[in-house]
């Protein structure tokens, strides 16, 4: 036991102190079955000397019980501390002689020094970026001195932190496996170790990566930066870099000379981003990438379009011409928001590559999830499950990257199975490392607020001159070659500028970021202005119903409650009826048979927020075993994807919008858990969905499913805010339309989106199918039901869904009132769930013959033709609009002026519904019921509006 008591002095307390000072934790390394694990001395240097003792004792007992690097380490240490090679031996409890103890003391010191050097290496890997030279302006001195980590060897005296001395600088030390600074060498002098660490971690690149939990990833980064000579470029690479810098900088100079007073959000101060992006693309192409999708803010976008995407320069230059007329393609957008799609040959690899820069509004990071969704879709259609053919690059500003929440929401999707793109290259333009030569934009005067900084910026030598001088000095290029490269690109710009003057019309379609080859005519127009009937054969309805009510896999045990639901579906199918969930199943299933990919995404969509959908069955006895019956409908059907998202609206809706951009032959739906939750995704709705076609000529058929209805559930689970969507609809309330033969489809083509509130499962079925059968694509906003999902009256017959049937924009009264329209005293127009409340109240008051009720299934674009027909059918009736929403919400402000237009202001349209309010709904159940009864009483009080003026 005396030997055990000697161990602390043998190995020394210094190792424990040094390792503990570096935040290294103590771990339990032994397993009961296998003894000490085969970890390397560099992978777990923690625990101080006691961990080293464990490894050393294990090695003495059996050298194969420890990692081979420990075996080599202890053999070498023992050899240097004694006159002969050390041999592992059984542990003895007999006290040893004095010479043996002295030998072990030498071994202890050598081991401690090696561990100290390992800690030193690790300190640079963790904290070297704190002293990296990252400020090109030299004004961030506050970061020096007191903020220099004490464990970095910035001065000789700091060696004492590791119990090392200046005399140790020329000693050789064995390098751990967690560093690559040695290259092919296994040992280096301490002096050389520090020099190489300084060159890697403390120059003009700051590396902060040791927080990463994945050892393999950390090793990859270490290898890429630490390996000697890794930053040395060949002469050809240097010349290529210079040429790309010339294009990057001279492009900005050209714009500054020609349009000095125009905003362009140039790249001055960060011109190196262009060669960086091009190098990323070159390397990606070399590794097999065929499609790169980029997203970025406005700073440097024109330069990226010109020199990375390779858009024709004359099309960029003509954007600056104030006399250029806009083609009749929409309202357009400023030049530094536009996108582009281009297929070309990569000159470095001589391979085809497709580059797409996605259009983006001024909301800097809003494009992030859109790019990810488009990338995921492109990967899906190519069968690129590992992301080996399609990749994305996102460029960020440093402040936006840190401050915009959608960045995190986008990262949040990175590992979800139906959302991952298998990695993204993020390029952050760090204004602490780069700088803005001209402030926020070219019209800005940054000296107002940053005088010291901009005095320094004005003194800066441009990076192109710095690099050119360096290459000329070392003989890589001559001054003449450099000047010829500049003259060559300047000539290209001047010639393009000359051609740009010939352009008279600006075509936004030339800036399209997601073309759909073959879907439109060569001029970008729909191939027709008709829509076929949306019904399907009855045998198809029956087949889908049978699959929807079954479990296609054998030996698959489902929940007993789900068995009842499936039996209910089977019973409805036999009776030729559908509820909401089965109608959706039939719409999706029929499109899959026609080769249309269907994707449904959102929070809890697999089951459905209201437990009505159940598109993914879970085996109750085998964990994680699932079945999606929708993918078992037809032998050669298109795939169906239904996926629960993360708890995000902004990021996920942006993702699905991007997914829908990739192909017109897919039905892409996003469902909010409750309709009002879309307000956290308002930026995507306002900047992309509502305005995307007008700004960027970008068609998109994304579908928003927004559960809506006043059912006493409180302010946050009632209203999907239909008034907001209707207020952004672009149809003119005062323009009396011409009712041509193609009016219905033409009206849909002219609108910016379609807003519906279906009252029957059949309507829901038809509007989903119409979304794909239309010869163009428009966003579709559907206010979906909650209580109607299980309402006994909210069912549809197969007769309303079979071949020859179509979506009804308006469902007219078909009861007793319709038989004698001249006797009808009141015609109530409504939409959605309130219809069932009205029908019930009408029946209870015995007014079936005196009051007609007509439903608007499509609210926008407004069905002028059908409303006119209904109003004329009941010439003696009062016209009433009834809604369950408050008066300042819902639909009334939208429908009222349009009723006035179509009626020539000859008849009023009276309002019945809840009074104006600040909150969308009450949180008190009794108040909800009282207000419901109040407006229902008014709706059927035939004297309610006598003596009132409109």
N, C-alpha and C positions, 0 to 999 in steps of 0.2 A: 504493500500500500504506500510505501514511502515514495515509490516512483510516481504514483498518481498525485501525491502531494507536491512533487517537484514540477508538475506540468505547467502551472501558471508562470513560474519563473523561466522555465525552459523555452516556452514559446513567446512569453512576454506579454505584458498588459497593453503595450503600445498598439498592437493590431486591433484589439477590441476598441480602443479609444478612436483610432483613425477611422475604422469602418462605421462606428456609431455616429461619428461626426458627419458622415455623408448620408445620413438618413437610411442606412441599410438595416433592414429588419432581421430579426432572428426567426428562423423557421425550424420546424421539426423535419429532419431529413430522412429518418429511418422509418421503414414500414415493418410491421411485425413479421411479415412473411419473408421479405427479401433483404433485410438489412439496409445499409446505406445506399441511396440511389446513385446512379451513374451520372451525376451532374458534373459539369466542368468547373474549374476554379474561377472562370470568368463569368459563367452564367448566373452563379449565385455566390457573390463574394461577401455576402452579408453574414452577420452573426458574430463578427470579431474572431478572436483566436480560438474560442471554444468550438466554433464550426470547423476551423482548420484542424483543431485537435481531433475531432471526430473523423475527419477525412484521413488524417495522418495515422491514427490508430487502426482505422479500417484498412489502410494500405499496408501497414505492418503485418496485419493478420492475413490479408489476401489482396495482392495488388490488382486482381481482376474485379474486385468488388467496387472499385471506384472508376470514375471516368478516366479514359486513357490519358487525358491531359493532366489529371492529378498525378497519375503514375509517373509521367514524364517529369512533372514539376518536382515531385519529391525525390526522384532519382537524381536529377540534376543538382538540386539543393544539397543533398547528402554528399554527392561526389565533390562539390566545391568546398564543403565544410570539413572533409576528411581526406586522408591520403589514398583512399581506395574506394572503389565503387560500393555503394550501400546495397544491402540485400534486405528485403523484407524478412521479418522474423516474428516468431510468436511473441506476444506480449508477456513480459516477465514482471513479477511482483517483487523480485529480489533487488535490493538497492544496488546501483551500479557504482563503478569506480570513478574517481575524480576525473581522469582523462575523458571518459565517456560523457560525463556531464558537460565538460568544457566543449567537446565536439558538438554536443546538442545545442549549446548556447550559440555557437557559430551558425549552426543550422537555423536556429530560431531567428537570429538577426537577418540572415539571408532571406528566409521566408517572409519575415515582416517587411523587408524592403521591397520584395516582389509584390506583396499585397498592397503596399503603399503606392507603388507605381500603377498597379491596376486601378486603385482608387483615384489616382491622379488622371488617368486616361478617362475614367468614367466621369470625373468632374468636368472635363472639357466637353465631353459628349452631352452632358446635361446642361451646363451653364456657360459654355463658350460663347454663345450668341450675345451674352451680356456685354462683352467687350469687343464684339465684331464692329468693324468700321462701316456702319450702315448709313451714315448721314453725309450725303454728297455736298451739303452746304456748310458743314462744320460748325453748326450753331447749337448742337445738342450736348454741350459740355456738362450739363447737369447730370447726365447719366454716368459720368465718370467718377472717379475717386470713391465716394462713399457707397456707390452701388457696384463696385467691382467685387465679385465673389472672392472670399478669402482663400479659397482652395484652388484658384487659378494662379499659375506661376508668372505673374506679371513683373515681379522683381525677384532677384536671387534669394532675398531673405525669406520669401514665402516657402522655400523648400522645407523650412523648419516645421511647417504645418504637418508635413508627412514624416517628420523625424529623419529627414534627409539633409545632406550638407553639400556645399559646392564641390567638395571632393568626390561626391558620388556622380557628378554629371557625366564623367567619362566611363563609368562602369556600364557593362552590358547587362541588360535585363531581358528575360524571356517575355514575349508578348502574349497576352491572353487571346483566346479565340474570338473575343468580342471587339476586336479592332483589326483594321486592314491597313494601318499606316506602315506596316513592315513590307507590304507587297510580298515578294518571295522570301524575305528574310524572317526568321523566327525570333531573332534578338536584335536589339538596337541599344545604343547608349542612351542614357537618360537625357543628355543634351539633344540628341537627334529626335528622341520621342517628343520632347517639348516643342521642338522646332516644327515637326510635322503636325502636331496637334494645333499649334498656332496657325499654321498655313491653312489647315482645314476649317477650323471653327472660329477664328478670330480675324479674318480678313474682310472681304466685302460681301460675303454670303453668311447669313445667320441661320443656323440649323437648330430648331427646337422640335425634338422628336422623341425623346426618351420617355415621354409619358405614354407612348403607345404600348399597349399590353401584349401585342403580338411580337414575339421574339424574332420571327422570320422577317417581319416587316422592318423591324429595327435593324437587323443585319443587312437587309437590302439597302437601306439608306446609308448605313455606315460604309458598305462596300462601294456604293456609287460616289461617295464624297471623299473617303479616306485613302483609297487606293492611289499610290504614287503615280503621278503623271496623268491622272484621270481628267484634269482640266487643261491638258495640252492639246491644242488643235493642230491639225496638219495645215500646210500652206494652202491647200485647196479649200479647206473648211474656213480658214481665215478670210480668204478672198470672197467666198460666198457670203460670209457674215458682213463683210464690208459692203458688198453690192446691195444686200438687203437693207443695211442701214442707210445707204444712199437713197434708195427708193422711199424708205420710211420718212427720212428727214426732208428730202427735196419735194416730196408731195405736199408736206405741210408748208414749206417755204413757197411753193407755187400758189397754193390757195391764199396764203397771206399776201402775196404780191398782187394777185388778181382781184381779190375781194377782201380788202383789209377791214372793211366795216361790217362784215357779215359774221354772224355766229356760225361756228362750225364744230366747236368742242374738239379742238385739235389735240394732238398727242405730244406736243412739245414738252420735253422734260422726261418723257418715257418712250422715246422712239425705239428703244431696244425691244419693246413688246412685239413689234412686227417680226423681226428675225426669230424671236422666241416662239411665237405661234407657228411660224413656218417650219421651224425645226421640230416642234411637236408633231405637226402633220407629216413631215418627212419620215420621222421615226415610226409613226403609227402606220403609214403606208407600207413601210419596210416590213412591219410585223403582220401585215395582212388586212389592215383596216381599209374598207372601201367607201365608207360614208362617215363624214364628220359633221356633227350638228353643233353650231356655236350659239351662245347667248352672251350678250354684253350690254353695258350701258352706252350712253351716247359718246362719252369721251373716247376719241380714236376710232369711232365706227366707220367714218368715211375712209380712213387710212386702211382699216382692215378690209373693207369692201374692195378697195383699189388694189392692195398689194398682197392680200391673203386669199380672198375669194376670187380675185381677178375680174371684177366687174369692169365693163368698158368705161374708160375714163370719160369719154364724151357724155355718157349718161349721167355721170356724177357731176360734171362741170355744168351741164345744161340746167341742173337743179338750182344753180345760182342766178339764172337769168330771170329777172322779174317780169319780163314780157312773155314768158313761156305760158301758153294756154294749157289748161288741164283737160285731159280727155274726159269724156262723160262716163267715168268709172267709179265715182265716189268723191268724197271730200278730200282725200289724200292726207298726208302727214308731212312733217318737216323732214328734211333730208337725213338728219342724223338719228332718226328713229327707224328708218326703212331696213328691210331685210333683203335677202338675195339667195338664189339657188343656182348652183353652177356645177356642171360636170366637166372635168378637164383631166389632162395627163399631169401627174406629178413629175416634175422635171428631174428630181433626184432619183426616184425609183423607176421612172418610166412606166408607171401603172396608172390605171384609171382611178380617179377618186371623185366623189361627190361631196361638195361643200355647201352647207346651208347655214346662213346667218338669219336667225329668227328675228322678225321685227319686234320692237320693244317700245313701250311708252316711256315717259320720263320717270315713272316709278321704277327706280333703278334695278331692283332685284326681282321684280314681278315676273320676269321671263324665266327665272330659274326652273320652276316646276314644269313650265310649258316645254322647255327644251328636254327635260327628262322624260316627259310623256311622249313627245315625238320620237325621242331616241328609243324608248321601250317599244313603241309601235313598229318602228323600222326593224328592230331586232326580231320582233315577233313575226312579222311577215316574211322575213328571210330565214326563219328557223335558227336564228343566232342566239341560242340560249345562254352562251357564255360571254357574249359581247365581244367576239373576236372579229366581227366584220363592221359593226356600227358602234361609234363612240361619241361622247359629247365633251365639249370644252365650255366652261363657264368663266367669263372674265368679270371680275368684281372690282369696285373701288374699296379701299380699306375701310372707310367709315361706314359705307352701306353694308359691307360684309359683316361687320361687327354689330350694326345697329338695326338691321331689318329682320324682323322675325321670320319672314318667309324663307330666309336662308336656312334657318334651323328646321323649319317644317319640311323643306326639301331634303335636307340630310336625313331627316327622320324616316324617309321612305326608302333609304338606300339598301336596307337588308330585307325588306318585305318581299316575299316571293313574286307577287304579281306586279311589283313596282320597281324592283332593282334593275339597274342598267349595268351592273357589274363594274361600276367604277366610273368616275368623272375626273377629268383634269381641271382643277381650279387654278386660275391665274389671278392673283390679287395684285392690283396696281397699288402698291403701298406708297402713299405720298410722304412717308417718312424716309423712304429709300429713293424713290423717284421724286419728282416735283412737278408742279404746274408752272410752266414758264409764263403763261398769260392769265393766271387766275382761273376762276370757275369757267369763264368763257372769254371770247376775244373782246367783248364789250365791257368786261369787268376791269376795275382798277384796284388790284389787291393791295397797293401801297396805302390805301385808306386804313386798313386794319393790320397789315403785316409788313411794316416798313423795313425792319431788320432783315426779315426773310427775303424780301424781294430785292433788296440791295445786293444780297449775296447771290440770288438767282441771276440778276443782270450781269454779274461778274463771271458767271459760269461759262467755261468753254464747252461748246456743244459736244456731245458724245461722239458724233461722226468725226469731228476734227481730232479729238483725242485718239480715237482708234486708228484713224488714217495716219496720223503722225507716228504712232507706235509701229504700224506695219511698214511704213516707209523707212523708219529708222532701222528696223531689223532686216530690211531688204526683201520682204515678202511681196510688196508691190512698189512700183515707182510712182513718183509724183505725177508723171504724165498719164500713167494708167488710171490713177485715181481721178484726175481731172477729166479724162475721157469718159469714165463711168458716169460722172455727174452730168457731163454734156449730153451723153446718150439719153439719160432719163429725162433731162430737161426738154430735149427735143421731142420725146414721146409725149410729154405733157402739152407742149405747145401745139403739136399736130392734133391731139385730141381736142384741145380747146378750140382750134379752128373748125373742126368738124361739128363741135357742139353748137356753134352758131347757126348751123343749118337746120337744127331741130326747132320746130314750131309748136309741137304739142308734146306735153309730158304724159307718158303712159305709165300709170301706177303698176300695171300688170308686168312691166319689165322688172319690177322689184319684188316679184312674188317669191316668198320663201318656201312654199310647199305646193308646187304644181301637181296636178292630177292628170297625167297624160291619158288621152283617150276619153276622158269623162265629158269634157266640153268640146265644142268645135275648135278649130285652129284659131279662131278669133276670141276664144274664151267665153262663148255664149252657150246657153243650154241647147241641146240638140232638138228639143221640142218644147212646147209650152202646154203639154197635157200631162195628166196623171192617170194611170190606169186604175180600175176598181181595186180596192184593197182587200176584198173578201177572198176566202180560200175554199176549196172543195170540202164538203162535209166529211168525207172519209179522212182527210188530213186533220180536221178538228178532232175527230174521234180518236185517231191514232195518238195524237199529242196528248189528249186527255187520258188515254190508257197508260201511256208511259209516265205521265205526271202523277199518276195514282199508284205507281208500282215501284219496286226496288229492283233495278236491272241486274244486280250482282247476287250470286248465290251465297248462302251462309252468311248473310248480312243482317244483323239484328238491329232493328230501329227501336226508338223509344215508343212506349205504348201510346202516349199522347199523340205522337206523330202518326201512328197507325190509324187512329181515328180520323185525322185530317186527310190521309190518303184515301180512306174509305169514303169520306165525304166527297172527294174529287171524283172518285169512280162513280158514285151515285149521281152527281151532277152530269157527268159525261153520258150516262145511260139516259138521263132525262133531257139531254140536249140543252143544258143550261150551263152558264159559267158565272163565277163570282169574279172579283177583281184579280185575285192571284192567278186563277186559271186562265183568264183572258190574257194576262201578261205572258203566261207560259206559252199560250198558243201564238201570240205575236212573235215572241222570240224564236220558238221552235220552227215556225213556218219560214222565217227569214234564214235560219240556219240551213234549212233544206235548199234554199235558193242560193247558197254559197256566201251569205252575208255573215261575217264575224260579228258576234254580239259580246259586248263587255259591259258589265254592271259593277260599279264601284261605289264605295261609301262606307259609312260606319254601320256595321251590323247588317249589311245588305244580304248576306248569305241566308240568314234566318228571316230578316225583315225586322225593322224596329218594332212592329206590332205583331210579331210572330205569325205572320201570314204567308210568307214566301216559301221558306224551307227548300231552297235550291241545292243545298249541300246536306246530304244525309250523313249522320255519324253512327258508326257501329258502336253499340252499347257494350260490347264485350271485348273489342280489340281497339286499344288506344290509337288515335290518329288515323284510323282507317275511315275513309270517307268515300262517298259516291255522289256524283253529279248526274242525275238521270237525264238532264238536258243534253248531255254529250253522248247519249245512247239512243237518240231518236232515229237517225238514218245512217245507212252504211257509209256514205261519203259526204257527210254534212260538214259545214264550217264549224270551227271550234267555238265553244261558249266559255267565257271567262267571267266568273263572279268572285269578287274579292273584297274582303273586309279591309278597310283602309286604317291608317293610324287616326288618332283623334285630331284631325286637321280638316279644315275646310279650304282655306286659302291655298295651301300647297296641293291638296288632292284635286280640287276643281281645276287648278292650273294644269296639273298633270293630265287629267282626262281631256282637257281642251287640246293640249299638245298631242295626245294620243289620237284624237279625232282629226287632227290636221294631216296625218300621214296618208290616209286613204278615204275616199268617199264611200267605199264599199264595206262599211262597218257601222253598226249602231252602237255608239258609245254613250253610256248613261252614267250620270252621277246623281246619287240620291242623298239628300240631306237627312239627318236623323229626324229633325223637325224642320219645317220650312223656313222658320226665321233664322236658323243657324247659318243660312247663306250669307248673312250680313258680315261675317268675318272673312268672307271671300269676295267682298264687294269690289275690290280692286280688279279682280279677274273679270267680274261681270261688267263693270263699267268700261275698263280699258281694252278688253279683248273681245268679250262675247257680244256685247251690244254694238260695238263700233268697229270690230275687226274688219268686216268687209268694206265699210266706207273708207277706212284709213288705208288699208293694205290690200284691197281686192282679194281678201282671203275668205273663201267659203268655208263654213264649218257647221257640221250637223250635230254637235254635241247636244245631249238631252239632259235637262235638269228636272229631277223629280223632287217636288217640294211639298211634303205633307202639310195640309192646310185645313182649317175649319174651326169655328167658334164652338167649343164643346165643354167650356168650363174648366179648362186645364191651366188657366192662368196666362199672364202676359207673354211668357216666353215659349209657349208650346201651342199657340193658336194660329197666328197669322204668318203666312209666307210673304207678306208685304206685296200683294199684287199691284198696289198703286205705284210702286217704284218701277216695276217692269213696264207697266203701261205708260208711265210718264216718259220713259225712254224710247217708246215705240215711235217710229218715224212716219206713220200714216197721218195724213192731214185731216184734221177734224172738220175743216171748213170747205174742203174740196168735194163737190158732188161728182162721184165717179161715173164714167161711161161703162155701162153694163154690156161688155162685149162677150163673145162666145167663150173666150178663154179668161174671163174676169177672175174666176176663183184662183187659178194657178198664177195668172199674171200678178194678182195682188200679193200672193205669197212670195213671188220672185222680187217684187219691189220693196218688200218690208225688210227690216233689219233683224227681226226675229219673230217667232210665232208664240203666242201666249194662249193656252187653253186651260179650261177647268172642266174636266169631263164629269158627267153625272151618271154614266153607265159604263159597265165593263166593256161593252161593245165599242163605245166611243174610244176608250183607252186602247183597245186592240187595234182599231183602224188608224188612229193617229200615229201610233208607233210604226205601223207598216207604211203609212203614207210618207213618213220621214225618209224612208229609203227609196220608195218608188217615185218620188219627185225627181225631175230632171236636173235639180240643183240641190244645194245644201244650205239650210238655215238653222240657227240654234232654235231649239224647241223648249219652251218653259211649260211644264205641266204641274198645276196645283193638284196634288193627289190627295185622296181621302184618308181619313182615319176610321171614324165610326162606320163609314159606308163599306169598309172592307168586309164587314160581317152583317150588314143591314139586310134583312130578309127581302126587302123590295129592290135592293141594288144588285139585281142579277139580269143577265141578258140571255136571250135564246140564240141557239145556233142560227136561226133564221135571220138574225141581224148581222151575221158574220160570214155567211156562205158566199160563194162566188157571185159576183154582180153587185154586192153591197159595198158601200163606201162610208167614209167618215162624214157625219152630218155636222156642219158648222153650227146649225141651229136645229133644235128638235122642237117642232111646233106642237101645240096642243092637239091631242088626238082623242079626247074624250067627248062627253056630251056637249060641251061648249062649242066644239068644232063642228057639230052637226047643225047648229043654228046660230051662226056667227052674228047675225043681225040682232039677236036677243041678248048678246053678251054686253054687260055694263062695264066690265073692267078687264083689261088685258095686262097681266103681270109678266114682266120680263125678269129673268133671274139667271144665275149660273151656279153650278156646283151643288153642294149638299143641302142648301136652304130649300131647294126644290122639294125635297121629301117632307120637310116641315110644312111647307105651303100646301102640298097635296093633302096631308093629314088634316090640317086645320080647315081647308076648304070642305073636305068631306064631313067633318064634324059640325060645320055650320050649314050644311046642305046647300052650298052655292056652286055645285058642279056645273050648272047650266048658265050661271050668270057671270062666272069668273073663269077666264082662260089663262093658262100658265104656259109660257114659252121659255125654253132654255137656250142660252147661248153657250155652246160647247167651245167654240173658238171666239175669243174676245178680241184678240189682235192678230192680224189685221181685221178690222171691224167688218162684219158681214153685212154691208150696206144693202145689198140686193135682197137678202132674205128677210132682213128687218123691215124693209119697205113692203115686201109682200105680206108679212104678218100684220103690220099696222093697217094696211089697206083691206085686209080680210075682215077686220072688226072695226068698221067705220064709226060706229056709235059708242065705242068703248073708251073709257079713260085709260090712259097709258101710265103704267107704274113701273118703276125700277125698284126691285126689292133685293136687299143684300143683308147678310148677317153681320158684316163688318161695320165699323163706325163710319159715319158719313164722310169724314175727311180721309178715310182710308178705302181700301177695296177698289171698286170699279166705277163708282158714280161719276167722279170728276172726268173720267175718260169717256164713258158712254154718253153722258148728257149732251155735250156739244155735237156729237156725231148723230144722235137722234134728231137734234134740232136741224141739222143739215139735211138729213134724208127726208124729214117731214116738212121741209120748207118753213119751219117755225110756225106751222099752222096749228099744231097740237102740242101741249106740254107733255113732258115726261116727269111725273111726280116721283119724289124720293120716299121710300119706306125702308127703314132700317134703324140701326142704333145711332144715337146722337154723337156728335163729334167728341173726341177724347184724345188725351195725350198718349195713354198706353193702349196697345192693340186689343187688350181684353182684361176683364176683371179677374181677380184671384179669388173672389167670393162666389161660391156655387149658387147661393140664393139670388144674389144680384144678377148673375148670368141668366137664371131662369126667368126672373121678373122682366128683364129687358127683352128676352126672347118673346115672352107672352105679349109684351107691349107692342112690339112691331108687327107681330102676327095679327093682333086685334086690328091694328091700323090697316094692314094689308086687305082685310076683308070687311072693313067698315066702308060701305059704299057711299056714305055721306061725308067721309073724312075730308074731302077737298072741296066741298061745296062752298062757294063764296070766296075762295082763295084765288089769288092771282099768281101767275108763274113768273 
